[in-house]
Amino acid sequence: MYPFDKKYQIFIMGHMRSRSSLLAHLLMESEQIFGMGESNRVYNSNVDLLKARIKTRLSWKIILPLKFTFLDQINHNEKTPDLSLFSSWGKILFLVRAPAETFESIRRMTKQHYQEWPHEKIERYYRERMQFLLTLKQGCSEIQGLTIPSEELVQDSDKCLTKIGEFLGLQAPLHKKYRNHAFTGKHGDPSDNIRSGEIKRTPVHQYSKEISSECIDLFKAMHGDSSN
């Protein structure tokens, strides 16, 4: 189907609660794209990428094309230690969500499933991650990288999915519904919403603490003119 080539990899570069698991599930409805959800793999070399492709092939219960487009979602800086490796690795989808919604979503998620993160930890994570993503974005061409506001994915889904499909050069349009997989709810988003099989608008909860102007400015810098 495709040659084994660096340009046939897709990386969703987001942050916690950016809806990266949702986007990954939507993309894997394409007959061209396969992955394992958020693998938490560290990519230090092309050998690591090849290992991930092999593991993906073994994890699916169907026979994959000999050569396919590989997908992973990466939400943590420590999983991407060498920025130079991404300079020639296919397509990158930058997925970013506004600070207030992200902070409250992280707080609720960690409280329910782990141990609640304090404000200082949430803000430090978001600031450092957005700084990392902005650096990576600045090194990408318009052909390689596309920025997607997370809110657009749920509020204007058809337009957003069309834009993504055109950017990736997919043969068939993306849709708002998707299948669950063995890794759904386990790798990445642990909430019940990801198991619904469709894009869902969730209630917006107010975040009670003040968010630094630095975090707000970083989001604006990442957002840029992505809505055009």
MARBA-3410 file (N, C-alpha, C, O; in Angstrom, 1 decimal):
228
0.8,-1.2,0.0,0.0,0.0,0.0,0.9,1.3,0.0,0.7,2.1,-0.8 ~ 1.8,1.4,1.0,2.8,2.4,1.0,4.2,1.9,1.2,4.3,0.8,1.8 ~ 5.2,2.6,0.8,6.5,2.1,1.1,6.8,2.4,2.6,6.2,3.3,3.2 ~ 7.7,1.6,3.1,8.2,1.9,4.5,9.0,3.1,4.4,10.2,3.1,4.1 ~ 8.5,4.2,4.8,9.1,5.5,4.6,8.8,6.4,5.8,7.7,6.3,6.3
9.7,7.3,6.2,9.4,8.2,7.3,8.2,9.0,7.2,7.5,9.3,8.2 ~ 7.8,9.3,5.9,6.6,10.2,5.8,5.3,9.5,6.0,4.3,10.2,6.0 ~ 5.3,8.3,6.3,4.1,7.5,6.5,3.9,7.2,8.0,3.5,6.1,8.4 ~ 4.2,8.2,8.8,4.0,8.1,10.2,3.2,9.4,10.6,3.4,10.4,10.0 ~ 2.2,9.2,11.5,1.5,10.4,12.0,1.7,10.4,13.5,1.4,9.4,14.2
2.0,11.6,14.1,2.1,11.8,15.5,1.2,12.9,16.0,1.3,14.0,15.5 ~ 0.3,12.5,16.9,-0.5,13.5,17.5,0.3,14.1,18.7,0.5,13.4,19.7 ~ 0.7,15.3,18.6,1.5,15.9,19.7,0.6,16.8,20.4,0.3,18.0,20.0 ~ 0.1,16.3,21.6,-0.9,17.1,22.4,-0.4,17.2,23.8,0.8,17.2,24.1 ~ -1.3,17.3,24.7,-1.1,17.4,26.1,-2.2,16.7,26.9,-3.2,16.4,26.2
-2.1,16.4,28.1,-3.1,15.7,28.9,-4.4,16.5,28.7,-4.5,17.7,28.8 ~ -5.5,15.8,28.5,-6.9,16.3,28.4,-7.1,17.2,27.1,-8.0,18.0,27.1 ~ -6.2,17.0,26.1,-6.4,17.7,24.9,-7.3,17.0,23.9,-7.5,17.5,22.8 ~ -7.8,15.9,24.3,-8.7,15.0,23.4,-7.8,14.3,22.4,-8.3,14.0,21.3 ~ -6.6,14.0,22.7,-5.7,13.3,21.8,-6.2,11.8,21.6,-6.1,11.3,20.5
-6.8,11.2,22.6,-7.3,9.8,22.5,-8.5,9.8,21.5,-8.7,8.9,20.7 ~ -9.3,10.9,21.7,-10.5,11.0,20.8,-10.0,11.1,19.3,-10.5,10.4,18.4 ~ -9.1,12.0,19.1,-8.6,12.2,17.7,-7.9,10.9,17.2,-8.1,10.6,16.0 ~ -7.2,10.2,18.0,-6.6,9.0,17.6,-7.6,7.9,17.2,-7.4,7.3,16.1 ~ -8.7,7.8,17.9,-9.7,6.8,17.6,-10.4,7.2,16.2,-10.7,6.4,15.4
-10.6,8.5,16.0,-11.2,9.0,14.8,-10.3,8.7,13.6,-10.8,8.3,12.5 ~ -9.1,8.9,13.8,-8.1,8.6,12.7,-8.0,7.2,12.4,-7.9,6.8,11.2 ~ -8.1,6.3,13.4,-8.0,4.9,13.1,-9.2,4.3,12.5,-9.2,3.1,12.2 ~ -10.2,5.1,12.3,-11.3,4.6,11.4,-11.0,4.6,10.0,-11.6,3.9,9.2 ~ -9.9,5.3,9.6,-9.4,5.2,8.3,-8.7,3.9,8.0,-8.1,3.3,8.8
-9.0,3.4,6.8,-8.3,2.1,6.4,-6.8,2.2,6.2,-6.2,1.2,6.0 ~ -6.3,3.4,6.3,-4.9,3.7,6.0,-4.1,3.7,7.3,-2.9,3.6,7.3 ~ -4.8,3.9,8.5,-4.0,4.3,9.7,-4.3,3.3,10.8,-5.4,2.9,11.1 ~ -3.2,2.9,11.5,-3.2,1.9,12.6,-2.3,2.4,13.7,-1.2,2.9,13.5 ~ -2.7,2.1,14.9,-1.9,2.4,16.1,-2.4,1.6,17.3,-3.2,0.7,17.2
-1.9,2.0,18.5,-2.3,1.3,19.7,-2.8,2.2,20.8,-2.7,1.9,22.0 ~ -3.2,3.4,20.4,-3.6,4.4,21.4,-2.3,5.1,21.9,-1.3,5.2,21.1 ~ -2.3,5.6,23.1,-1.1,6.3,23.6,-0.1,5.3,24.1,-0.3,4.7,25.2 ~ 0.9,5.0,23.4,1.8,3.9,23.7,2.8,4.2,24.8,3.3,3.3,25.4 ~ 3.1,5.5,25.0,4.1,5.9,26.0,5.4,5.4,25.7,6.3,5.3,26.6
5.7,5.2,24.4,7.0,4.8,23.9,7.9,6.0,23.7,7.4,7.0,23.3 ~ 9.2,5.8,24.1,10.2,6.9,23.8,10.8,6.6,22.5,11.3,5.5,22.3 ~ 10.8,7.6,21.6,11.4,7.4,20.3,12.8,8.0,20.2,12.9,9.3,20.1 ~ 13.8,7.2,20.3,15.2,7.7,20.3,15.8,7.5,18.9,16.8,8.1,18.6 ~ 15.2,6.6,18.1,15.8,6.3,16.8,14.7,5.7,15.9,13.6,5.4,16.3
15.1,5.5,14.6,14.2,4.8,13.7,14.0,3.4,14.1,12.9,2.8,13.7 ~ 14.9,2.8,14.8,14.7,1.4,15.3,13.5,1.4,16.3,12.7,0.4,16.2 ~ 13.4,2.4,17.1,12.2,2.4,18.0,10.9,2.5,17.3,9.9,1.9,17.6 ~ 10.9,3.3,16.2,9.8,3.4,15.4,9.4,2.1,14.7,8.2,1.7,14.6 ~ 10.4,1.4,14.2,10.2,0.1,13.6,9.6,-0.9,14.6,8.7,-1.7,14.3
10.1,-0.9,15.8,9.6,-1.8,16.9,8.1,-1.4,17.2,7.3,-2.4,17.4 ~ 7.8,-0.2,17.2,6.4,0.2,17.4,5.5,-0.2,16.3,4.4,-0.7,16.6 ~ 6.0,-0.2,15.1,5.2,-0.7,13.9,4.9,-2.2,14.0,3.8,-2.6,13.8 ~ 6.0,-2.9,14.4,5.8,-4.4,14.6,4.8,-4.7,15.7,4.0,-5.6,15.5 ~ 4.9,-4.0,16.8,4.0,-4.2,17.9,2.6,-3.9,17.5,1.7,-4.6,17.9
2.4,-2.8,16.8,1.1,-2.5,16.3,0.5,-3.6,15.4,-0.7,-4.0,15.6 ~ 1.3,-4.1,14.5,0.9,-5.2,13.6,0.4,-6.4,14.4,-0.6,-7.0,14.1 ~ 1.2,-6.7,15.5,0.8,-7.9,16.3,-0.4,-7.7,17.2,-1.1,-8.6,17.5 ~ -0.7,-6.4,17.5,-1.8,-6.1,18.5,-3.1,-6.1,17.8,-4.1,-6.4,18.5 ~ -3.2,-5.9,16.5,-4.5,-5.9,15.8,-4.9,-7.3,15.5,-4.1,-8.1,15.2
-6.2,-7.5,15.5,-6.8,-8.8,15.3,-7.1,-9.1,13.8,-7.7,-10.1,13.4 ~ -6.7,-8.2,12.9,-6.8,-8.4,11.5,-5.5,-8.3,10.8,-4.5,-7.9,11.4 ~ -5.4,-8.8,9.6,-4.2,-8.7,8.8,-4.0,-7.3,8.3,-4.8,-6.9,7.5 ~ -3.0,-6.6,8.7,-2.7,-5.3,8.3,-2.0,-5.3,6.9,-1.4,-6.3,6.6 ~ -2.2,-4.2,6.1,-1.4,-4.1,4.9,0.1,-4.3,5.2,0.5,-3.9,6.3
0.9,-4.8,4.3,2.3,-5.0,4.6,2.9,-3.7,5.0,3.8,-3.6,5.9 ~ 2.5,-2.6,4.3,3.0,-1.3,4.7,1.9,-0.3,4.9,1.0,-0.2,4.1 ~ 1.8,0.3,6.1,0.7,1.0,6.6,1.2,2.3,7.2,2.3,2.5,7.5 ~ 0.2,3.3,7.4,0.5,4.5,8.1,0.4,4.3,9.6,-0.7,3.9,10.1 ~ 1.5,4.5,10.3,1.5,4.3,11.8,1.1,5.6,12.5,1.5,6.7,12.2
0.4,5.4,13.6,-0.1,6.5,14.4,0.3,6.3,15.9,0.1,5.2,16.4 ~ 0.7,7.4,16.5,0.9,7.4,18.0,0.6,8.8,18.5,0.6,9.8,17.7 ~ 0.2,8.9,19.7,-0.1,10.2,20.4,0.9,10.3,21.5,1.1,9.4,22.3 ~ 1.4,11.5,21.6,2.5,11.8,22.6,2.1,13.1,23.4,1.9,14.1,22.8 ~ 1.9,12.9,24.7,1.5,14.0,25.5,2.5,14.5,26.6,2.1,15.3,27.4
3.6,13.9,26.6,4.6,14.2,27.7,6.0,14.5,27.1,6.4,13.8,26.1 ~ 6.7,15.5,27.6,8.0,15.8,27.0,9.0,14.7,27.1,9.8,14.5,26.2 ~ 9.0,13.9,28.2,10.0,12.9,28.4,9.8,11.8,27.4,10.7,10.9,27.3 ~ 8.7,11.7,26.7,8.5,10.7,25.7,9.1,11.1,24.3,9.2,10.3,23.4 ~ 9.5,12.3,24.2,10.1,12.9,23.0,11.4,13.6,23.3,11.4,14.8,23.2
12.4,12.9,23.6,13.6,13.5,24.1,14.5,14.2,23.0,15.3,15.1,23.4 ~ 14.3,13.8,21.8,15.2,14.3,20.7,14.3,15.0,19.6,13.8,14.3,18.8 ~ 14.2,16.3,19.7,13.4,17.0,18.7,13.9,16.8,17.3,13.0,16.8,16.4 ~ 15.2,16.6,17.1,15.7,16.4,15.7,15.1,15.2,15.0,15.1,15.2,13.8 ~ 14.7,14.2,15.8,14.2,13.0,15.1,12.9,13.3,14.4,12.5,12.6,13.4
12.1,14.3,14.9,10.8,14.5,14.3,10.9,15.4,13.1,9.9,15.6,12.4 ~ 12.1,15.9,12.8,12.2,16.9,11.7,11.9,16.2,10.3,11.5,16.9,9.4 ~ 12.0,14.9,10.3,11.7,14.2,9.0,10.7,13.0,9.2,10.6,12.2,8.3 ~ 10.0,13.0,10.3,9.1,11.9,10.6,7.7,12.2,10.2,6.8,12.5,11.1 ~ 7.3,12.3,8.9,6.0,12.3,8.5,5.2,13.5,9.0,5.7,14.7,9.0
3.9,13.3,9.3,3.0,14.4,9.7,2.8,14.5,11.2,2.8,13.5,11.9 ~ 2.7,15.7,11.6,2.5,16.0,13.1,1.2,16.8,13.2,1.1,17.9,12.6 ~ 0.3,16.4,14.1,-0.9,17.1,14.4,-0.7,17.7,15.8,-0.7,16.9,16.8 ~ -0.6,19.0,15.9,-0.5,19.6,17.2,-1.9,19.9,17.7,-2.7,20.6,17.1 ~ -2.3,19.3,18.8,-3.6,19.3,19.4,-3.5,20.1,20.7,-2.9,19.6,21.7
-4.2,21.3,20.8,-4.0,22.1,22.0,-5.4,22.6,22.5,-6.3,22.8,21.7 ~ -5.5,22.6,23.8,-6.8,23.0,24.4,-6.6,24.2,25.3,-5.5,24.3,26.0 ~ -7.5,25.1,25.4,-7.4,26.3,26.2,-7.1,26.0,27.7,-7.5,25.0,28.2 ~ -6.3,26.8,28.3,-5.8,26.6,29.7,-6.9,26.3,30.7,-6.8,25.3,31.4 ~ -7.9,27.1,30.8,-8.9,26.9,31.9,-9.6,25.6,31.8,-9.8,24.9,32.8
-10.0,25.2,30.6,-10.7,23.9,30.4,-9.7,22.8,30.7,-10.1,21.8,31.3 ~ -8.5,22.9,30.2,-7.5,21.9,30.4,-7.2,21.7,31.9,-7.2,20.6,32.4 ~ -7.0,22.8,32.6,-6.7,22.7,34.0,-7.7,22.0,34.8,-7.5,21.1,35.6 ~ -9.0,22.4,34.6,-10.1,21.7,35.3,-10.3,20.3,34.9,-10.6,19.4,35.8 ~ -10.1,20.0,33.7,-10.2,18.6,33.2,-9.1,17.7,33.8,-9.3,16.6,34.2
-7.9,18.2,33.9,-6.8,17.5,34.5,-7.1,17.3,36.0,-6.9,16.2,36.6 ~ -7.5,18.3,36.7,-7.9,18.2,38.1,-8.9,17.2,38.4,-8.7,16.3,39.2 ~ -10.0,17.2,37.6,-11.0,16.2,37.8,-10.6,14.8,37.4,-10.9,13.8,38.1 ~ -9.8,14.6,36.4,-9.3,13.3,35.9,-8.4,12.7,37.0,-8.5,11.5,37.3 ~ -7.4,13.5,37.5,-6.5,13.0,38.4,-7.2,12.7,39.8,-6.8,11.7,40.5
-8.2,13.5,40.1,-8.9,13.2,41.4,-9.7,11.9,41.3,-9.7,11.2,42.3 ~ -10.3,11.7,40.1,-11.1,10.5,40.0,-10.3,9.2,39.8,-10.7,8.1,40.3 ~ -9.2,9.3,39.1,-8.5,8.0,38.7,-7.2,7.8,39.3,-6.7,6.7,39.4 ~ -6.6,8.9,39.9,-5.2,8.8,40.5,-5.2,9.5,41.8,-5.9,9.1,42.7 ~ -4.4,10.5,41.9,-4.4,11.4,43.1,-4.4,12.8,42.5,-3.6,13.2,41.7
-5.3,13.6,43.1,-5.6,14.9,42.5,-4.3,15.8,42.5,-3.6,15.9,43.5 ~ -4.0,16.3,41.3,-2.9,17.2,41.2,-3.2,18.6,41.7,-4.3,19.1,41.5 ~ -2.3,19.2,42.5,-2.5,20.6,42.9,-2.3,21.5,41.8,-1.7,21.2,40.7 ~ -2.8,22.7,42.0,-2.7,23.8,40.9,-1.3,23.9,40.4,-1.1,24.1,39.2 ~ -0.3,24.0,41.3,1.1,24.2,40.9,1.6,23.2,39.9,2.3,23.5,39.0
1.2,21.9,40.2,1.7,20.8,39.3,1.0,20.9,38.0,1.7,20.7,36.9 ~ -0.3,21.2,37.9,-1.0,21.3,36.7,-0.4,22.4,35.8,-0.2,22.3,34.6 ~ -0.2,23.6,36.5,0.3,24.7,35.7,1.7,24.5,35.2,2.0,24.8,34.1 ~ 2.6,23.8,36.0,3.9,23.5,35.5,3.9,22.6,34.4,4.6,22.8,33.4 ~ 3.1,21.5,34.5,3.0,20.6,33.4,2.5,21.3,32.1,3.1,21.1,31.0
1.5,22.1,32.2,0.9,22.7,31.0,1.9,23.7,30.4,2.1,23.7,29.1 ~ 2.5,24.5,31.2,3.5,25.5,30.7,4.7,24.8,30.0,5.0,25.2,28.9 ~ 5.2,23.8,30.6,6.4,23.1,30.0,6.0,22.4,28.8,6.8,22.3,27.8 ~ 4.8,21.8,28.7,4.4,21.1,27.6,4.1,22.0,26.4,4.5,21.7,25.3 ~ 3.5,23.1,26.7,3.2,24.1,25.6,4.5,24.7,25.1,4.6,25.0,23.9
5.4,25.0,26.0,6.7,25.5,25.5,7.4,24.5,24.6,7.9,24.9,23.5 ~ 7.3,23.2,24.9,7.9,22.2,24.1,7.2,22.1,22.7,7.9,22.1,21.7 ~ 5.9,22.1,22.7,5.1,22.0,21.5,5.4,23.3,20.6,5.4,23.1,19.4 ~ 5.5,24.4,21.2,5.7,25.6,20.4,7.1,25.6,19.7,7.2,25.9,18.6 ~ 8.1,25.1,20.5,9.4,24.9,19.9,9.4,23.9,18.7,10.0,24.1,17.7
8.6,22.8,18.9,8.5,21.8,17.8,7.8,22.4,16.6,8.2,22.2,15.5 ~ 6.7,23.1,16.9,5.9,23.7,15.8,6.7,24.7,15.0,6.6,24.7,13.8 ~ 7.6,25.5,15.7,8.4,26.5,15.0,9.4,25.8,14.0,9.9,26.4,13.1 ~ 9.7,24.5,14.3,10.6,23.8,13.4,10.0,23.0,12.3,10.6,22.4,11.5 ~ 8.6,23.1,12.2,7.9,22.4,11.2,7.4,23.3,10.1,7.1,24.4,10.3
7.4,22.7,8.9,6.8,23.4,7.7,5.3,23.2,7.8,4.8,22.4,8.5 ~ 4.6,24.0,6.9,3.2,23.9,6.8,2.8,22.6,6.2,1.7,22.1,6.5 ~ 3.6,22.0,5.5,3.4,20.7,4.9,3.4,19.6,5.9,2.7,18.6,5.8 ~ 4.3,19.8,6.9,4.5,18.7,7.9,3.6,18.8,9.1,3.2,17.8,9.7 ~ 3.3,20.0,9.6,2.6,20.2,10.8,1.3,21.0,10.7,1.2,21.9,9.9
0.3,20.5,11.4,-1.0,21.2,11.4,-1.5,21.4,12.9,-1.4,20.4,13.7 ~ -1.9,22.6,13.3,-2.4,22.9,14.6,-3.9,22.8,14.6,-4.6,23.3,13.8 ~ -4.4,22.0,15.6,-5.8,21.8,15.8,-6.3,22.2,17.1,-5.9,21.7,18.1 ~ -7.1,23.3,17.2,-7.7,23.6,18.5,-8.7,22.5,19.0,-9.6,22.1,18.2 ~ -8.5,22.0,20.2,-9.3,20.9,20.7,-10.8,21.2,20.6,-11.6,20.4,20.3
-11.1,22.5,21.0,-12.5,22.9,21.0,-13.1,22.8,19.6,-14.3,22.4,19.5 ~ -12.3,23.0,18.6,-12.9,22.9,17.2,-13.2,21.5,16.9,-14.2,21.3,16.1 ~ -12.5,20.5,17.4,-12.8,19.1,17.1,-14.2,18.7,17.6,-14.8,17.9,17.0 ~ -14.7,19.3,18.7,-16.0,18.9,19.2,-17.1,19.9,18.8,-18.3,19.6,18.7 ~ -16.7,21.2,18.6,-17.7,22.2,18.3,-18.0,22.4,16.8,-19.1,22.8,16.4
-17.0,22.1,16.0,-17.2,22.2,14.5,-16.6,21.0,13.9,-15.6,21.1,13.1 ~ -17.1,19.8,14.3,-16.4,18.6,13.9,-16.3,18.3,12.4,-15.2,17.9,12.0 ~ -17.3,18.6,11.7,-17.2,18.3,10.2,-16.1,19.1,9.6,-15.3,18.6,8.8 ~ -16.1,20.4,9.8,-15.1,21.2,9.2,-13.7,20.8,9.7,-12.7,20.8,8.9 ~ -13.5,20.5,11.0,-12.2,20.1,11.5,-11.7,18.8,10.9,-10.6,18.7,10.5
-12.6,17.8,10.8,-12.2,16.5,10.3,-11.9,16.6,8.8,-11.0,15.9,8.3 ~ -12.6,17.5,8.1,-12.3,17.7,6.7,-10.9,18.3,6.5,-10.1,17.8,5.7 ~ -10.6,19.2,7.3,-9.3,19.9,7.3,-8.2,18.9,7.6,-7.1,18.9,6.9 ~ -8.4,18.0,8.6,-7.4,17.0,9.0,-7.2,16.0,7.8,-6.1,15.7,7.5 ~ -8.3,15.6,7.3,-8.3,14.6,6.2,-7.5,15.1,5.0,-6.8,14.4,4.4
-7.8,16.4,4.6,-7.1,17.0,3.5,-5.6,17.1,3.8,-4.8,16.9,2.9 ~ -5.3,17.5,5.0,-3.9,17.7,5.4,-3.1,16.4,5.3,-2.0,16.3,4.8 ~ -3.7,15.3,5.7,-3.1,14.0,5.7,-3.2,13.3,4.4,-2.5,12.3,4.2 ~ -4.0,13.8,3.5,-4.1,13.2,2.2,-4.9,11.8,2.2,-4.5,10.9,1.5 ~ -5.9,11.7,3.1,-6.6,10.5,3.3,-7.5,10.2,2.1,-8.0,11.2,1.4
-7.7,9.0,1.8,-8.5,8.6,0.6,-10.0,8.7,0.8,-10.8,8.8,-0.1 ~ -10.4,8.6,2.1,-11.8,8.7,2.4,-12.0,9.7,3.6,-11.1,9.8,4.4 ~ -13.2,10.3,3.6,-13.4,11.3,4.7,-13.5,10.7,6.1,-13.9,9.5,6.2 ~ -13.1,11.5,7.1,-13.3,11.1,8.5,-14.7,11.3,9.0,-15.3,12.2,8.5 ~ -15.1,10.5,9.9,-16.5,10.7,10.5,-16.4,10.8,12.0,-15.4,10.6,12.6
-17.6,11.2,12.5,-17.7,11.6,14.0,-17.9,10.4,14.9,-17.9,10.5,16.1 ~ -18.0,9.2,14.3,-18.1,7.9,15.1,-16.9,7.0,14.9,-16.3,7.1,13.9 ~ -16.7,6.2,15.9,-15.5,5.3,15.8,-15.8,4.0,16.6,-16.7,4.0,17.5 ~ -15.0,3.0,16.4,-15.0,1.8,17.1,-14.2,1.8,18.4,-13.2,2.5,18.4 ~ -14.6,1.1,19.4,-13.7,0.8,20.5,-12.7,-0.2,20.2,-12.9,-1.1,19.4
-11.5,-0.2,20.9,-10.5,-1.2,20.7,-10.1,-1.8,22.0,-10.6,-1.3,23.1 ~ -9.2,-2.7,22.0,-8.8,-3.4,23.2,-8.1,-2.4,24.2,-8.1,-2.5,25.4 ~ -7.5,-1.3,23.6,-6.8,-0.3,24.4,-7.7,0.9,24.8,-7.2,1.7,25.6 ~ -8.9,0.9,24.3,-9.8,2.0,24.6,-10.0,2.1,26.1,-10.5,1.2,26.7 ~ -9.8,3.3,26.7,-10.0,3.5,28.1,-8.8,3.0,29.0,-8.9,3.2,30.2
-7.8,2.4,28.3,-6.7,1.9,29.0,-5.4,2.7,28.7,-4.6,3.1,29.6 ~ -5.2,2.9,27.4,-4.0,3.7,27.0,-4.5,5.1,26.6,-5.2,5.3,25.6 ~ -4.2,6.0,27.5,-4.6,7.4,27.3,-5.8,7.8,28.2,-5.7,7.7,29.4 ~ -6.9,8.2,27.6,-8.1,8.7,28.3,-8.7,7.6,29.1,-9.2,6.6,28.5 ~ -8.8,7.7,30.4,-9.4,6.6,31.2,-10.9,6.8,31.4,-11.6,6.0,32.1
-11.5,7.9,30.9,-12.9,8.3,31.2,-13.9,7.4,30.4,-13.5,6.8,29.5 ~ -15.2,7.5,30.8,-16.2,6.8,30.1,-16.5,7.4,28.8,-17.0,6.7,27.9 ~ -16.3,8.7,28.6,-16.6,9.3,27.4,-15.9,8.7,26.2,-16.5,8.6,25.1 ~ -14.7,8.3,26.3,-13.9,7.7,25.2,-14.6,6.4,24.7,-14.3,6.0,23.6 ~ -15.3,5.8,25.6,-16.0,4.5,25.2,-17.3,4.7,24.5,-17.9,3.7,24.1
-17.7,6.0,24.3,-19.1,6.2,23.7,-19.1,5.9,22.3,-20.2,5.7,21.7 ~ -17.9,6.0,21.6,-17.9,5.7,20.2,-18.3,6.8,19.3,-18.5,6.7,18.1 ~ -18.3,8.1,19.8,-18.6,9.2,19.0,-18.1,10.5,19.7,-17.9,10.5,20.9 ~ -18.0,11.5,18.9,-17.7,12.8,19.5,-18.8,13.3,20.4,-20.0,13.4,19.9 ~ -18.5,13.7,21.6,-19.5,14.2,22.5,-19.1,15.5,23.1,-17.9,15.7,23.5
-20.0,16.4,23.2,-19.8,17.7,23.9,-20.0,17.5,25.4,-21.1,17.0,25.8 ~ -19.1,17.8,26.1,-19.2,17.6,27.6,-19.3,19.0,28.3,-18.9,20.0,27.7 ~ -20.0,19.0,29.4,-20.1,20.3,30.1,-18.8,21.0,30.4,-17.8,20.3,30.7 ~ -18.8,22.3,30.3,-17.6,23.1,30.6,-17.7,23.5,32.0,-18.6,24.2,32.5 ~ -16.7,23.1,32.8,-16.6,23.4,34.2,-15.6,24.5,34.4,-14.5,24.6,33.8
-15.9,25.5,35.3,-15.1,26.6,35.6,-13.9,26.1,36.5,-14.1,25.4,37.4 ~ -12.7,26.7,36.2,-11.5,26.4,37.1,-11.5,27.5,38.1,-11.6,28.7,37.8 ~ -11.2,27.1,39.3,-11.4,28.0,40.5,-10.2,28.9,40.7,-10.3,29.9,41.4 ~ -9.0,28.5,40.3,-7.8,29.2,40.6,-7.3,30.1,39.4,-7.7,29.8,38.3 ~ -6.5,31.1,39.7,-6.0,32.0,38.7,-4.9,31.3,37.9,-4.0,30.6,38.4
-5.0,31.4,36.6,-4.0,30.8,35.6,-3.1,31.9,35.2,-3.5,33.0,34.9 ~ -1.8,31.6,35.1,-0.8,32.6,34.8,-0.9,33.1,33.4,-1.4,32.4,32.5 ~ -0.5,34.3,33.1,-0.6,34.9,31.8,0.4,34.2,30.8,0.1,34.1,29.6 ~ 1.4,33.5,31.4,2.4,32.8,30.5,1.7,31.6,29.9,1.9,31.4,28.7 ~ 0.9,30.9,30.6,0.1,29.7,30.1,-0.8,30.2,29.0,-1.0,29.6,27.9
-1.5,31.3,29.3,-2.5,31.8,28.3,-1.8,32.3,27.0,-2.3,32.0,25.9 ~ -0.7,33.0,27.2,0.1,33.5,26.0,0.6,32.3,25.2,0.7,32.4,24.0 ~ 1.1,31.2,25.9,1.6,30.1,25.1,0.5,29.4,24.3,0.7,29.0,23.2 ~ -0.7,29.3,24.9,-1.8,28.7,24.1,-2.1,29.6,22.9,-2.4,29.1,21.8 ~ -2.1,30.9,23.1,-2.4,31.8,22.0,-1.3,31.7,20.9,-1.7,31.7,19.7
-0.1,31.5,21.3,1.0,31.4,20.3,0.9,30.1,19.6,1.1,30.0,18.3 ~ 0.4,29.0,20.2,0.2,27.7,19.6,-1.0,27.8,18.7,-1.0,27.2,17.6 ~ -2.0,28.4,19.1,-3.3,28.5,18.4,-3.1,29.2,17.1,-3.5,28.7,16.0 ~ -2.4,30.3,17.1,-2.1,31.1,15.9,-3.3,31.3,15.0,-4.4,31.7,15.5 ~ -3.1,31.1,13.7,-4.2,31.2,12.8,-4.8,29.9,12.3,-5.2,29.7,11.2
-4.7,28.9,13.3,-5.1,27.5,12.9,-6.6,27.4,12.5,-6.9,26.4,11.9 ~ -7.4,28.4,12.9,-8.8,28.2,12.5,-9.1,28.6,11.1,-10.2,28.4,10.6 ~ -8.1,29.2,10.4,-8.3,29.6,9.0,-8.1,28.4,8.0,-8.3,28.6,6.8
END
